Amino acid sequence: MADTVLYEVSDGLATITLNRPEAMNALNIETKVALRDAVRSAAADGGVRAVLLTAAGDRAFCVGQDLKEHIGLLAADRETGSGETMSTVREHYNPIVRALADAEKPVVAAVNGVAAGAGLGFALAADYRIVADTAAFNTSFAGVALTADSGISWTLPRVVGPGRAADLLLFPRSIPAQEAYELGIATRVVPAAELRAEAERTARALAEGPTVAYAALKEAMAYGLTHSLAETLEKEDELQSQAGSSEDHAIAVRAFVEKRKPKYLGR
């Protein structure tokens, strides 16, 4: 795996770190491939029970596409007529977002700085966003004459509402951390100096939790967004049966009766 993305697994927690701080963690091809592979690995690894997505440096979480590389690729497209440059959405961005959102384990994003374009999309694909008080968000796309990608046309309206999403997409601007919290983009805002420690505490707590139940909760919420109440009730019945037959449920019930903290196995 390229060193533009660092990947580490410890005690059930996979930590994925974007590692191009000198470029504000912009996404060149090497980084996109490495991030896609890292997220897929974390999602598929049965030993991983939670994922922490973060970035190196204190200026940026991820500013989206590396435009310095992008301009050269566009020029090559014009010469060859291939149009291959924008295939990055299909080949990189879509798989990254799907792996984050569909992972059968909780994903925490620790947003240490600017999250723009695809960087915002990756953060919104996480289940829980802990944000430094110095961080900011920006949709960015219209500012470079592009439409939304990285799932933002789906996630952003569901987080902030269609009207606010239209405003933020049509008129890109910097959204400071506190406003992001008020809009629902940030789950929690913490002092920048405390971000990494707080994000790790949160992610490790989730890695020690009832993994089967967390996966069911993610599936139920995603299902409920696009189905009727009657259909969602049926889905809840199906998923509750699965969670109720898990070892972790039995462990939790015994611990409750015995008035002690449960130690979950993640199955």
C-alpha positions in Angstrom: 0.0 0.0 0.0 1.3 3.5 -0.9 2.6 5.6 2.0 0.1 8.3 0.9 -2.4 6.3 3.0 -1.4 4.6 6.3 -3.3 1.5 7.5 -3.0 -0.1 10.9 -5.1 -2.6 12.8 -4.9 -2.8 16.6 -7.3 -4.5 19.0 -10.1 -4.6 16.5 -9.7 -1.0 15.3 -8.5 -0.2 11.8 -7.0 3.3 11.5 -6.8 4.7 8.0 -4.8 7.9 7.7 -4.6 10.1 4.6 -0.9 11.0 4.5 -0.2 13.8 2.1 -0.2 16.8 4.6 2.1 18.8 2.3 -0.7 18.7 -0.3 -3.5 19.1 2.2 -4.3 15.4 1.7 -5.5 16.0 -1.9 -6.4 13.0 -3.8 -4.0 12.0 -6.6 -4.4 8.7 -8.3 -2.0 6.9 -6.0 -3.8 8.1 -2.9 -7.3 7.2 -4.3 -6.2 3.7 -5.1 -4.5 3.2 -1.7 -7.5 4.7 0.1 -10.0 2.5 -1.8 -7.9 -0.6 -1.0 -7.5 0.3 2.7 -11.2 0.9 3.2 -12.1 -2.3 1.4 -9.7 -4.2 3.5 -11.1 -2.8 6.7 -14.6 -3.5 5.7 -13.9 -7.1 4.7 -11.7 -8.0 7.7 -13.7 -9.9 10.3 -11.2 -9.0 12.9 -11.9 -5.3 12.4 -14.8 -4.1 14.5 -14.6 -0.4 13.9 -12.8 2.0 11.5 -11.2 5.3 12.2 -10.6 7.5 9.2 -8.4 10.5 9.7 -5.6 12.5 8.1 -2.1 13.7 8.8 -1.3 17.3 9.6 -3.5 20.0 11.1 -4.5 22.0 8.0 -6.7 19.6 6.1 -8.6 16.3 6.4 -8.9 16.2 2.6 -9.4 18.9 0.0 -10.7 16.5 -2.6 -9.3 16.0 -6.1 -5.6 16.9 -6.6 -6.2 19.6 -9.2 -2.5 19.9 -10.1 -2.6 16.3 -11.3 -6.1 16.7 -12.6 -5.2 19.5 -15.0 -2.5 17.4 -16.7 -4.9 14.4 -17.0 -7.5 16.7 -18.6 -4.9 17.9 -21.1 -4.1 14.3 -22.0 -7.8 13.6 -22.5 -8.1 16.4 -24.9 -5.2 15.0 -26.9 -6.4 11.4 -27.0 -10.2 12.1 -26.9 -10.4 9.3 -24.3 -12.3 11.1 -21.6 -10.8 8.7 -19.0 -10.0 11.3 -16.4 -13.6 11.4 -15.0 -13.7 7.6 -14.7 -12.1 8.3 -11.3 -15.7 8.7 -9.9 -16.6 5.1 -10.9 -13.2 3.6 -10.2 -12.2 5.3 -7.0 -14.8 7.6 -5.3 -17.8 5.4 -5.6 -16.1 2.3 -4.2 -14.6 4.3 -1.3 -17.9 5.7 -0.3 -19.7 2.4 -0.7 -17.1 0.6 1.4 -17.4 3.2 4.2 -21.2 3.4 4.2 -21.9 -0.3 3.7 -19.2 -1.6 6.2 -20.8 -3.9 8.7 -19.1 -2.0 11.5 -19.1 1.6 12.7 -16.9 4.1 10.9 -15.6 7.3 12.7 -14.2 10.2 10.8 -11.8 12.5 12.7 -11.9 15.7 10.7 -8.7 17.6 11.6 -8.9 20.4 9.1 -10.6 21.4 5.8 -12.8 18.7 4.3 -13.8 19.8 0.8 -15.3 18.1 -2.3 -14.7 14.4 -2.0 -13.2 14.9 1.4 -16.6 16.1 2.6 -18.2 13.1 0.8 -15.9 10.7 2.7 -16.7 12.4 6.0 -20.5 12.2 5.3 -20.2 8.5 4.5 -18.9 7.8 8.0 -21.3 7.0 10.8 -19.9 9.4 13.3 -17.9 12.7 12.7 -15.7 14.2 15.4 -14.5 17.5 14.2 -11.7 19.8 15.4 -12.9 23.3 16.3 -10.5 24.7 13.7 -11.9 22.5 10.9 -14.2 23.6 8.1 -16.2 22.0 5.3 -16.9 23.1 1.7 -18.8 21.4 -1.1 -16.4 23.0 -3.7 -17.8 21.3 -6.8 -19.6 24.2 -8.4 -16.6 26.3 -7.8 -14.7 24.3 -10.4 -17.7 23.8 -12.7 -18.4 20.2 -11.6 -21.5 18.5 -10.1 -21.5 16.5 -6.8 -19.8 13.2 -6.5 -18.6 10.9 -3.6 -22.3 10.4 -2.6 -22.8 14.1 -1.6 -26.0 14.5 -3.6 -27.4 11.6 -1.5 -25.9 12.2 1.9 -25.9 16.0 2.2 -29.7 16.5 1.7 -30.3 13.8 4.2 -28.1 15.5 6.8 -29.0 19.2 6.3 -32.2 19.0 4.3 -32.8 19.6 0.6 -33.0 23.4 0.8 -29.7 23.9 2.7 -28.0 21.3 0.6 -29.0 23.2 -2.6 -27.6 26.4 -1.0 -24.3 24.8 0.0 -23.9 23.1 -3.4 -24.9 26.0 -5.6 -22.9 28.6 -3.6 -19.9 26.8 -2.2 -18.4 28.4 0.9 -16.4 27.5 4.0 -18.6 26.1 6.7 -16.8 26.5 10.1 -17.0 23.7 12.7 -19.6 25.2 14.9 -22.0 25.9 12.0 -21.3 22.4 10.7 -22.4 21.1 14.1 -25.6 23.1 14.0 -26.3 21.8 10.5 -25.7 18.2 11.5 -22.6 17.7 9.4 -20.4 17.4 12.5 -21.5 15.0 15.2 -19.2 16.5 17.8 -16.8 19.4 17.9 -13.8 19.2 20.1 -10.7 21.4 20.7 -8.1 20.7 17.9 -5.5 19.5 20.4 -7.9 16.9 21.7 -9.2 15.6 18.4 -7.0 12.5 17.9 -7.3 11.3 21.5 -11.1 11.8 21.6 -11.6 10.2 18.2 -9.5 7.2 19.2 -11.4 6.8 22.5 -14.7 6.9 20.6 -13.6 4.5 17.9 -12.1 2.0 20.4 -15.3 2.1 22.4 -17.2 1.1 19.3 -14.6 -1.6 18.5 -15.3 -3.1 21.9 -19.1 -2.9 21.4 -21.8 -5.3 20.0 -20.6 -5.4 16.4 -23.6 -7.4 15.1 -26.0 -4.8 16.6 -24.1 -1.9 15.1 -24.2 -3.5 11.7 -27.9 -4.0 12.0 -28.4 -0.4 13.1 -26.5 0.9 10.1 -28.6 -1.3 7.8 -31.9 -0.4 9.4 -31.2 3.3 9.1 -30.1 3.1 5.5 -33.1 1.0 4.6 -35.6 3.3 6.4 -34.4 6.3 4.4 -35.8 4.9 1.2 -38.7 2.6 2.3 -42.1 3.0 3.8 -42.9 2.6 7.5 -44.5 -0.8 6.9 -41.4 -2.1 4.9 -39.1 -0.7 7.6 -41.0 -2.4 10.4 -40.5 -5.7 8.5 -36.8 -5.0 8.1 -36.5 -4.2 11.8 -38.2 -7.5 12.6 -35.7 -9.3 10.4 -32.6 -7.5 11.8 -33.8 -7.8 15.4 -34.0 -11.6 15.0 -30.4 -11.6 13.8 -29.2 -9.4 16.6 -31.2 -11.4 19.2 -29.5 -14.6 18.2 -26.0 -13.1 18.5 -23.5 -14.1 21.2 -23.2 -10.5 22.2 -26.9 -10.2 23.0 -26.7 -13.2 25.3 -23.6 -11.7 26.9 -25.3 -8.3 27.4 -28.4 -9.9 29.0 -26.3 -11.9 31.4 -24.2 -8.9 32.3 -27.3 -6.7 32.9 -28.8 -9.3 35.3 -25.5 -9.7 37.1 -25.0 -5.9 37.3 -21.6 -5.8 35.5 -20.2 -4.4 32.3 -20.5 -6.7 29.3 -17.4 -7.8 27.4 -18.5 -8.3 23.9 -17.0 -10.7 21.4 -18.3 -9.0 18.2 -20.3 -11.9 17.1 
